């Protein structure tokens, strides 16, 4: 029970950064919920009926009504539970718009470029994706400076909407760093982001919710082996 008679159920998959966002937001807002782990190769009828368009996790079900897409769910939680725990989005309309812009940039630019860098069909495509990631993170460095105004997080003194959106990728970033022997958030090129990332992963809510890096590496290796076998066949 989330309090006040509200029932919250989260449909997710343990390794998904988009599901992690919702877990982090629910924790920061102090909301209790039931978590349902989905087998994405054999999706439940509840998932298919709750998100018939995209058939993806996460789905948050609030008193029987589904809400889909991670960024929309975060915004919904702020609106549906304004007095619970932390406020994720700024109160000022312009600051709220800026936060939404940078959150969209995370998914529309950084996440897509990272996917290209790791899963491109050719080495040239992967290299182009890597170049896009570096350029995007340099822009995100500017975004952190703009949003934080010199404070520790995008949300200022406390974790906010953009922190959750970008922070949800950090476990996978660390897994990728370990596999490739690199450091994605490089103090030499993006010092603000590098320091921010270290602060974020040390948060109690992050430690409690983030998947283990070793397990993510195991999953990534299994996926790559499967992709290689499929390509061979």
N, C-alpha and C positions, 0 to 999 in steps of 0.2 A: 504494500500500500504506500502511495506517495504522500499521504496526508490529506485530510479533508475528504476522504472517501474516493480519491482518485486511484485508478488502477493503471499501472504502466507496465508494458511488456516490450522488451527489445529483442527483435530477431536479428541475429548477427552471425559472423564467422570470426573466429578468434584472431586470425592474422590480418584482418582487414583494417587499414588505417581509418577508413571512413566509419566503421563501426566503433573504433577506438574513440573517435571524436565524440560520439554520443555518450559513451561510457564516461569520458572525462567531464562532459557537460553535466550529466546527471549527478556525478559525484560532487562537482563544484557547487551545484545547486542543492545538494543534500537530499536528493529524491531517491526513495527506494523503488526498486523495479524488479521484475522477473526477467531473467535473461534466458533466451532460447537459442542454442547453437544450431545453426543450419548446415546441412550437408548440401553444398552447392551443386553436387553431381546428382543429387536426388532431392530436389527442393520440396519442402512440405506444402500441403494444400493451403495452410495458413499464409505462408509467404506468397504463393502464387495468387491467392485471392486478395491479399493485402496490397500487393504491388503488381497488378496485372499488366502494366505497361512495360516496365523494365525488368521485372522479376529479379530484383537485386536486393541485397542487404546494404545498409541497415533499413529496417522498418521499425518505427516506434508506434505502438498501439496504445492509445490513451482512451480509457473507458470504452474500448471496443472500436474506436475510430483510428484507422492507420494514417501515419504521416511518413512520407518517403523522402529520400535524398538527405544526406548528412547535413549540409549547410541549412537546408530548410528546417530540419528537425531542431538544430541549435537555435534558430530564430524563433521557432514555435515554443520551445521550452522557456525562453525569456518572456514571451508574451503570455503563455498559459500559466506560468508560475512566477509572476513578477516579484513576489515577496519572499521567494524561497532562495536561500543561499546567495551566491554571487550573481551579479548582473553581468551578462556576457557582452552585450553590445552597449556602446556609449549612449548616454541620454541625449546628448547634443545631436541634432539631425545631420549636421555636416560631418562630425566625427564618426557618426554611425555609417554614413555613406562611404567615407574613406575606408573604414574597417571592412565593409562589404566589398569594396573594390579590391583591396589587397587579398582578401580571402578568395575571391573569384580568380585573381591572378595566380594564386597557389595552385588551383585545380586546372585552370585553363592553359597555363603556361608551364609552370615548374613541373607538375605531375606528368603532363603529356610529354615534355622534353625528357624527363627521367625515364619514362617508359620507352621512348625511342632509343635512348642511350643504352639501355640494358637489353632491349628486345628487337632492335632493328634487324632487318633481313640481311643487310650487308655491313661490312666494317665501315664503309663510307657513311651509311645511314646512321650507324651508332656514333661515329665521330661527330656528325652534324648534330645529333641529339645532345651529345656531351657539351658541344659548344653552346647550344641553346640553354642548357642547364646553368653553365657558368654565367652567361649573360643575364639570365633571369634572377639568379641569386644576388648578383651585383645590384640589380634593381630592387630586390627585396631588402637589401641592406639599407637603401634609401627609404623604403617603406617603414622599416623598423625605426629609423631615426625620426621620421615624420610622425608616426603614431605614438611612440613612447615618450617623445619630448625629453629624452635624457634619462628616463626611468627604466627599471629593469625589463619590463615586458611591453609587448604591443599595446596591452590594455593599461599601461602606466605602472602603477605600483603593484597591481594585481593582474593575474592572468585573465585575458579576455577572449573575444571571438577569434581574432586572427591567431593568437597564441595557440588555441585549440586546433584550428584548421591546419596550420603549419606543423605544430608539435606532434600531430598524429602520425606524421611521416618519419619521425626521428628514429624509431626502432628499426624501421626498414633502412634508413640511411646508415645506421650503425652496422647493420648486417651487410649492406653493400660495401661499406668502408673495409670491413674485416675480410670480405671475399676478394676485394680488388687491391687491398693494401694502400688505400688512399684515405683522404680526409675531405669529405664533401663540404663541410662547413669549415673552411680554412681560415685560421686567425690572420694569415698574411694578406688575404684578399677581402674577406668579409669579417672583420674583427667583431663587429656588433652582433652579427648573427651567430658567430662561434661562441661568444660569451653567453648569448641568450639561450642557445641550445644546451649548454652545460647547466644553466640555471633551471631550465625546463625539466630536464630528465631527473633532476634531484628533487623535484616537487613530490610530496607524499602521494598526491593523486596520480601522478605519472608513474611512480614506482609501483603503485598498486594495480594499475590498469594495463600498463604496457606489456606486450608479449615479450618473452625471453628472446634475446638476439640469437642464441644458439638454435632455438627451434625454428626461427625464421630462416636461418641459413640452411637448415635441413630441408625445409619446405622449398626454398629456392633451388637447391641442388636437385631435389626430386622433380621439380617442374622442368628444369633444364634437361634432365635426363629423359623425361617424357617427351619433350619437344624434339630432342635429337633423335629419339627412336621413331617418332612419327615422321620426321623429315626423311629418315633413311628408308622407311617403309613406303 
